[in-house]
């Protein structure tokens, strides 16, 4: 479990950071990849806020907007860390251009090239793909997932922008492609997501014979859908961080 109070333990002034916008309107490069901004920690102000240098690209300052929300990755002497931040202010001080950022999620250990996995308990429907669906996917032809076929109910136990992990009494074969359907909140409305996943690994759950844990990677997912999933995770993390903050305040008041 991450904690914002790890900030002063692991993050140091001068540590390099990367920022990427948490927004489907984020700036994208010609190859479709999201633009990443590079900076350094300038000063840690508290366990919840810090100053970083305003990113510069080709001698030009990148004026990231106040109230903009970003995924931030820290390169430290003890590994990579990740959190979500909001830009609270920007100014010039002693000829140095500064951004003040506030943490709006917990700080966590981070593995490069992996999406952050959000623990949850979400209902999902799944099934093997039909032959026609597989042929269309393999030939990269336009296709529609066939409706009203028998499905198996399962439970997602963690989800990320790259895939998901779920439990089911149905055992799917490694390397197979499967249909996955689940609902996530997009704003205040539930939205149904239908995706294709490639099964990476399967194992029987210890002490639960006949129940199988599957690790699945999204297959051919479009950019907008992936960003909506990441946005959902971001919002849930922010709610969790806010709840934790209020719980701490309650404890502080009781201790006072």
C-alpha positions as a LaTeX table, in Angstrom:
\begin{tabular}{lrrr}
\hline
Residue & $x$ (\AA) & $y$ (\AA) & $z$ (\AA) \\
\hline
Unk1 & 0.00 & 0.00 & 0.00 \\
Unk2 & 1.35 & 3.40 & $-0.95$ \\
Unk3 & 1.46 & 6.45 & 1.28 \\
Unk4 & 1.93 & 10.14 & 0.62 \\
Unk5 & 4.04 & 10.24 & 3.79 \\
Unk6 & 6.81 & 8.34 & 2.00 \\
Unk7 & 7.59 & 11.56 & 0.15 \\
Unk8 & 10.39 & 12.89 & 2.37 \\
Unk9 & 11.71 & 9.34 & 2.95 \\
Unk10 & 12.46 & 8.57 & $-0.69$ \\
Unk11 & 12.25 & 11.73 & $-2.79$ \\
Unk12 & 15.20 & 14.13 & $-2.78$ \\
Unk13 & 15.86 & 17.56 & $-4.28$ \\
Unk14 & 17.40 & 17.09 & $-7.71$ \\
Unk15 & 15.60 & 13.80 & $-8.44$ \\
Unk16 & 14.49 & 13.62 & $-12.06$ \\
Unk17 & 10.74 & 13.42 & $-12.77$ \\
Unk18 & 8.47 & 12.74 & $-15.74$ \\
Unk19 & 4.96 & 14.14 & $-16.07$ \\
Unk20 & 2.17 & 13.06 & $-18.42$ \\
Unk21 & $-1.30$ & 14.60 & $-18.47$ \\
Unk22 & $-4.23$ & 12.55 & $-17.16$ \\
Unk23 & $-6.68$ & 13.70 & $-19.79$ \\
Unk24 & $-7.84$ & 12.38 & $-23.14$ \\
Unk25 & $-7.08$ & 15.86 & $-24.55$ \\
Unk26 & $-3.42$ & 15.50 & $-23.58$ \\
Unk27 & $-0.84$ & 16.55 & $-26.17$ \\
Unk28 & 0.15 & 13.70 & $-28.48$ \\
Unk29 & 3.18 & 13.26 & $-30.68$ \\
Unk30 & 3.14 & 12.35 & $-34.38$ \\
Unk31 & 3.44 & 8.63 & $-33.57$ \\
Unk32 & 0.36 & 8.83 & $-31.31$ \\
Unk33 & 2.27 & 8.50 & $-28.06$ \\
Unk34 & 1.44 & 10.88 & $-25.24$ \\
Unk35 & 3.80 & 13.78 & $-24.68$ \\
Unk36 & 6.01 & 13.44 & $-21.60$ \\
Unk37 & 7.47 & 16.46 & $-19.79$ \\
Unk38 & 10.84 & 16.17 & $-18.02$ \\
Unk39 & 11.83 & 18.08 & $-14.92$ \\
Unk40 & 13.56 & 17.86 & $-11.52$ \\
Unk41 & 12.48 & 18.22 & $-7.91$ \\
Unk42 & 13.48 & 21.70 & $-6.73$ \\
Unk43 & 12.27 & 21.68 & $-3.11$ \\
Unk44 & 10.00 & 19.51 & $-0.96$ \\
Unk45 & 7.54 & 21.80 & 0.81 \\
Unk46 & 5.58 & 19.20 & 2.81 \\
Unk47 & 4.51 & 15.57 & 2.64 \\
Unk48 & 1.82 & 16.66 & 0.16 \\
Unk49 & 3.52 & 19.30 & $-1.99$ \\
Unk50 & 6.78 & 20.21 & $-3.67$ \\
Unk51 & 8.36 & 22.61 & $-6.12$ \\
Unk52 & 9.69 & 21.29 & $-9.41$ \\
Unk53 & 11.49 & 23.09 & $-12.21$ \\
Unk54 & 9.23 & 24.16 & $-15.04$ \\
Unk55 & 9.90 & 21.76 & $-17.95$ \\
Unk56 & 12.01 & 23.10 & $-20.82$ \\
Unk57 & 12.04 & 21.74 & $-24.34$ \\
Unk58 & 14.47 & 23.10 & $-26.94$ \\
Unk59 & 15.14 & 26.13 & $-24.69$ \\
Unk60 & 11.38 & 26.86 & $-24.53$ \\
Unk61 & 9.49 & 26.79 & $-21.22$ \\
Unk62 & 6.53 & 24.39 & $-21.18$ \\
Unk63 & 3.79 & 26.33 & $-19.41$ \\
Unk64 & 1.77 & 23.53 & $-17.86$ \\
Unk65 & $-1.61$ & 24.87 & $-16.72$ \\
Unk66 & $-2.49$ & 25.56 & $-13.09$ \\
Unk67 & $-5.04$ & 22.95 & $-11.90$ \\
Unk68 & $-3.78$ & 20.54 & $-14.56$ \\
Unk69 & $-3.60$ & 16.93 & $-13.30$ \\
Unk70 & $-0.61$ & 14.75 & $-14.15$ \\
Unk71 & 0.81 & 11.31 & $-13.64$ \\
Unk72 & 4.28 & 11.84 & $-12.15$ \\
Unk73 & 7.14 & 9.34 & $-12.07$ \\
Unk74 & 10.20 & 9.95 & $-9.86$ \\
Unk75 & 13.68 & 8.57 & $-10.59$ \\
Unk76 & 15.33 & 8.14 & $-7.19$ \\
Unk77 & 18.40 & 6.46 & $-5.74$ \\
Unk78 & 16.18 & 3.64 & $-4.46$ \\
Unk79 & 14.09 & 3.07 & $-7.58$ \\
Unk80 & 11.08 & 4.51 & $-9.35$ \\
Unk81 & 8.03 & 5.97 & $-7.61$ \\
Unk82 & 4.70 & 7.16 & $-9.02$ \\
Unk83 & 1.78 & 9.34 & $-7.94$ \\
Unk84 & $-0.85$ & 11.69 & $-9.37$ \\
Unk85 & $-0.42$ & 15.43 & $-8.83$ \\
Unk86 & $-2.22$ & 18.70 & $-9.48$ \\
Unk87 & $-0.36$ & 21.87 & $-10.43$ \\
Unk88 & $-1.19$ & 24.39 & $-7.69$ \\
Unk89 & 0.91 & 27.37 & $-8.81$ \\
Unk90 & 3.70 & 28.53 & $-11.10$ \\
Unk91 & 6.05 & 31.47 & $-10.73$ \\
Unk92 & 9.58 & 32.79 & $-11.15$ \\
Unk93 & 11.87 & 32.88 & $-8.10$ \\
Unk94 & 15.52 & 34.02 & $-8.23$ \\
Unk95 & 15.52 & 33.62 & $-12.01$ \\
Unk96 & 14.23 & 30.03 & $-11.65$ \\
Unk97 & 10.84 & 29.08 & $-13.13$ \\
Unk98 & 8.94 & 26.93 & $-10.66$ \\
Unk99 & 5.84 & 24.73 & $-10.62$ \\
Unk100 & 4.21 & 23.91 & $-7.28$ \\
Unk101 & 2.58 & 20.47 & $-7.38$ \\
Unk102 & 0.30 & 18.86 & $-4.82$ \\
Unk103 & $-0.08$ & 15.12 & $-4.43$ \\
Unk104 & $-3.65$ & 13.93 & $-5.00$ \\
Unk105 & $-2.89$ & 10.22 & $-4.64$ \\
Unk106 & $-0.61$ & 8.00 & $-2.65$ \\
Unk107 & 3.06 & 7.64 & $-3.59$ \\
Unk108 & 3.85 & 4.12 & $-4.79$ \\
Unk109 & 6.72 & 2.01 & $-6.03$ \\
Unk110 & 6.61 & 1.87 & $-9.81$ \\
Unk111 & 7.85 & $-0.57$ & $-12.44$ \\
Unk112 & 8.85 & 0.92 & $-15.78$ \\
Unk113 & 6.82 & $-0.21$ & $-18.79$ \\
Unk114 & 3.97 & $-1.30$ & $-16.53$ \\
Unk115 & 0.65 & 0.41 & $-15.98$ \\
Unk116 & $-0.38$ & 1.05 & $-12.41$ \\
Unk117 & $-2.70$ & $-1.76$ & $-11.27$ \\
Unk118 & $-5.74$ & $-0.73$ & $-9.23$ \\
Unk119 & $-7.08$ & $-3.32$ & $-6.77$ \\
Unk120 & $-10.84$ & $-3.72$ & $-6.99$ \\
Unk121 & $-13.76$ & $-6.16$ & $-7.04$ \\
Unk122 & $-15.68$ & $-5.60$ & $-10.28$ \\
Unk123 & $-18.14$ & $-7.95$ & $-11.95$ \\
Unk124 & $-17.19$ & $-9.02$ & $-15.46$ \\
Unk125 & $-18.61$ & $-11.23$ & $-18.19$ \\
Unk126 & $-16.27$ & $-13.24$ & $-20.40$ \\
Unk127 & $-16.22$ & $-15.92$ & $-23.07$ \\
Unk128 & $-13.98$ & $-17.43$ & $-25.71$ \\
Unk129 & $-14.06$ & $-15.66$ & $-29.07$ \\
Unk130 & $-15.88$ & $-17.25$ & $-31.98$ \\
Unk131 & $-13.90$ & $-18.39$ & $-35.00$ \\
Unk132 & $-15.24$ & $-15.54$ & $-37.16$ \\
Unk133 & $-14.17$ & $-13.00$ & $-34.54$ \\
Unk134 & $-10.68$ & $-14.51$ & $-34.31$ \\
Unk135 & $-10.26$ & $-14.49$ & $-38.08$ \\
Unk136 & $-11.30$ & $-10.85$ & $-38.28$ \\
Unk137 & $-8.90$ & $-9.86$ & $-35.50$ \\
Unk138 & $-5.99$ & $-11.81$ & $-36.99$ \\
Unk139 & $-6.56$ & $-10.27$ & $-40.42$ \\
Unk140 & $-7.05$ & $-6.86$ & $-38.80$ \\
Unk141 & $-10.39$ & $-6.52$ & $-40.54$ \\
Unk142 & $-13.23$ & $-4.46$ & $-39.08$ \\
Unk143 & $-15.40$ & $-6.64$ & $-36.88$ \\
Unk144 & $-18.17$ & $-6.52$ & $-34.29$ \\
Unk145 & $-18.28$ & $-8.74$ & $-31.24$ \\
Unk146 & $-21.23$ & $-11.12$ & $-31.55$ \\
Unk147 & $-24.04$ & $-10.43$ & $-29.08$ \\
Unk148 & $-26.17$ & $-12.83$ & $-27.02$ \\
Unk149 & $-23.64$ & $-15.66$ & $-26.80$ \\
Unk150 & $-23.29$ & $-17.65$ & $-23.54$ \\
Unk151 & $-21.03$ & $-15.84$ & $-21.09$ \\
Unk152 & $-19.33$ & $-16.69$ & $-17.84$ \\
Unk153 & $-19.46$ & $-14.34$ & $-14.85$ \\
Unk154 & $-16.20$ & $-13.52$ & $-13.13$ \\
Unk155 & $-14.64$ & $-10.97$ & $-10.78$ \\
Unk156 & $-11.91$ & $-8.48$ & $-11.73$ \\
Unk157 & $-9.47$ & $-8.18$ & $-8.81$ \\
Unk158 & $-7.19$ & $-5.58$ & $-10.37$ \\
Unk159 & $-7.32$ & $-3.45$ & $-13.48$ \\
Unk160 & $-4.88$ & $-1.17$ & $-15.31$ \\
Unk161 & $-4.46$ & 0.66 & $-18.57$ \\
Unk162 & $-2.67$ & $-2.42$ & $-19.88$ \\
Unk163 & $-4.94$ & $-5.25$ & $-18.80$ \\
Unk164 & $-6.64$ & $-6.92$ & $-15.87$ \\
Unk165 & $-6.56$ & $-9.84$ & $-13.48$ \\
Unk166 & $-9.74$ & $-11.78$ & $-12.79$ \\
Unk167 & $-11.10$ & $-14.86$ & $-11.02$ \\
Unk168 & $-13.42$ & $-17.31$ & $-12.74$ \\
Unk169 & $-14.63$ & $-20.91$ & $-12.51$ \\
Unk170 & $-14.02$ & $-20.99$ & $-16.27$ \\
Unk171 & $-10.41$ & $-21.83$ & $-17.14$ \\
Unk172 & $-9.17$ & $-20.08$ & $-20.28$ \\
Unk173 & $-6.10$ & $-21.28$ & $-22.14$ \\
Unk174 & $-2.87$ & $-19.22$ & $-22.04$ \\
Unk175 & $-2.33$ & $-17.22$ & $-25.26$ \\
Unk176 & $-6.02$ & $-17.43$ & $-26.15$ \\
Unk177 & $-8.05$ & $-14.33$ & $-27.00$ \\
Unk178 & $-11.22$ & $-13.77$ & $-24.97$ \\
Unk179 & $-14.14$ & $-11.33$ & $-24.85$ \\
Unk180 & $-14.36$ & $-9.27$ & $-21.65$ \\
Unk181 & $-17.24$ & $-6.98$ & $-20.69$ \\
Unk182 & $-17.52$ & $-4.81$ & $-17.57$ \\
Unk183 & $-18.89$ & $-1.47$ & $-16.41$ \\
Unk184 & $-16.84$ & 1.50 & $-15.18$ \\
Unk185 & $-17.88$ & 4.96 & $-14.15$ \\
Unk186 & $-17.16$ & 7.64 & $-16.72$ \\
Unk187 & $-17.90$ & 10.78 & $-14.75$ \\
Unk188 & $-21.13$ & 10.02 & $-12.92$ \\
Unk189 & $-22.46$ & 7.56 & $-15.51$ \\
Unk190 & $-21.73$ & 3.85 & $-15.80$ \\
Unk191 & $-20.33$ & 2.88 & $-19.18$ \\
Unk192 & $-20.09$ & $-0.61$ & $-20.60$ \\
Unk193 & $-16.66$ & $-1.63$ & $-21.89$ \\
Unk194 & $-16.24$ & $-4.53$ & $-24.30$ \\
Unk195 & $-12.63$ & $-5.44$ & $-24.95$ \\
Unk196 & $-10.57$ & $-8.31$ & $-26.29$ \\
Unk197 & $-7.90$ & $-9.68$ & $-23.98$ \\
Unk198 & $-4.98$ & $-12.03$ & $-24.48$ \\
Unk199 & $-4.59$ & $-14.52$ & $-21.63$ \\
Unk200 & $-1.02$ & $-14.28$ & $-20.34$ \\
Unk201 & $-1.17$ & $-16.68$ & $-17.40$ \\
Unk202 & $-3.63$ & $-18.94$ & $-15.57$ \\
Unk203 & $-3.37$ & $-20.63$ & $-12.18$ \\
Unk204 & $-5.77$ & $-22.32$ & $-9.80$ \\
Unk205 & $-6.43$ & $-20.27$ & $-6.69$ \\
Unk206 & $-4.90$ & $-21.78$ & $-3.56$ \\
Unk207 & $-7.54$ & $-23.26$ & $-1.21$ \\
Unk208 & $-10.26$ & $-22.63$ & $-3.82$ \\
Unk209 & $-10.39$ & $-25.69$ & $-6.11$ \\
Unk210 & $-12.12$ & $-24.98$ & $-9.41$ \\
Unk211 & $-11.47$ & $-21.22$ & $-9.27$ \\
Unk212 & $-8.82$ & $-19.84$ & $-11.61$ \\
Unk213 & $-6.88$ & $-16.58$ & $-11.61$ \\
Unk214 & $-6.22$ & $-15.15$ & $-15.08$ \\
Unk215 & $-3.84$ & $-12.36$ & $-16.10$ \\
Unk216 & $-5.03$ & $-10.70$ & $-19.30$ \\
Unk217 & $-3.47$ & $-8.08$ & $-21.56$ \\
Unk218 & $-5.73$ & $-5.90$ & $-23.69$ \\
Unk219 & $-5.48$ & $-6.83$ & $-27.35$ \\
Unk220 & $-5.95$ & $-4.17$ & $-30.02$ \\
Unk221 & $-7.53$ & $-1.70$ & $-27.58$ \\
Unk222 & $-8.04$ & 1.82 & $-28.96$ \\
Unk223 & $-6.33$ & 4.83 & $-27.38$ \\
Unk224 & $-9.53$ & 6.50 & $-26.18$ \\
Unk225 & $-10.78$ & 3.39 & $-24.37$ \\
Unk226 & $-7.40$ & 2.89 & $-22.68$ \\
Unk227 & $-7.35$ & 6.52 & $-21.53$ \\
Unk228 & $-10.88$ & 6.23 & $-20.14$ \\
Unk229 & $-9.82$ & 3.21 & $-18.09$ \\
Unk230 & $-6.76$ & 5.07 & $-16.79$ \\
Unk231 & $-8.96$ & 8.05 & $-15.98$ \\
Unk232 & $-11.34$ & 5.81 & $-14.01$ \\
Unk233 & $-8.41$ & 4.42 & $-12.02$ \\
Unk234 & $-7.10$ & 7.92 & $-11.42$ \\
Unk235 & $-10.48$ & 9.11 & $-10.11$ \\
Unk236 & $-10.85$ & 6.09 & $-7.81$ \\
Unk237 & $-7.32$ & 6.64 & $-6.47$ \\
Unk238 & $-8.10$ & 10.29 & $-5.83$ \\
Unk239 & $-11.26$ & 9.36 & $-3.91$ \\
Unk240 & $-9.26$ & 6.86 & $-1.87$ \\
Unk241 & $-6.55$ & 9.43 & $-1.12$ \\
Unk242 & $-9.18$ & 12.01 & $-0.09$ \\
Unk243 & $-10.90$ & 9.53 & 2.22 \\
Unk244 & $-7.56$ & 8.60 & 3.77 \\
Unk245 & $-6.76$ & 12.29 & 4.30 \\
Unk246 & $-10.06$ & 12.87 & 6.14 \\
Unk247 & $-9.55$ & 9.74 & 8.22 \\
Unk248 & $-6.12$ & 11.04 & 9.27 \\
Unk249 & $-7.62$ & 14.39 & 10.18 \\
Unk250 & $-10.19$ & 12.61 & 12.35 \\
Unk251 & $-7.43$ & 10.70 & 14.10 \\
Unk252 & $-5.47$ & 13.90 & 14.61 \\
Unk253 & $-8.49$ & 15.61 & 16.17 \\
Unk254 & $-9.07$ & 12.68 & 18.52 \\
Unk255 & $-5.41$ & 12.64 & 19.54 \\
Unk256 & $-5.35$ & 16.39 & 20.16 \\
\hline
\end{tabular}
